[in-house]
Amino acid sequence: QVQLVESGGGLVQPGGSLRLSCAVSGPIFSFNTMVWYRQAPGKERELVAIFTSGDSTMYADSVKGRFTISSDSAKNTVYLQMNNLKPEDTAVYYCKGTFYGLVYWGQGTQVTVSS
């Protein structure tokens, strides 16, 4: 059974930082397809960052230079380091991975950027 669990969200002031974690449980963990998404109230879910097995990363233009996606294979965890947060970053953040030919989503973690 594969499960993805996000954590690390919370309330932070503009300019602050948070690190989100996505812990993957299951017999096999691959970084071939690990993606962070976010969804703000009233908006569609959008792609934030992608991490591949070749350590390649991609970022949405809105977060480039501020967010960093990384992984720790020993902990079966993918991270999203978020710096210089802005109010428009407020959203529920989700991680997604593909395992055994199926797509799995985490439950999401709330990030609120407000003064």
Helices and strands as residue ranges (DSSP letters): E 3-7, E 10-12, E 18-25, E 34-39, E 46-51, E 57-59, E 67-72, G 73-75, E 77-82, G 87-89, E 91-99, E 102-105, E 109-113
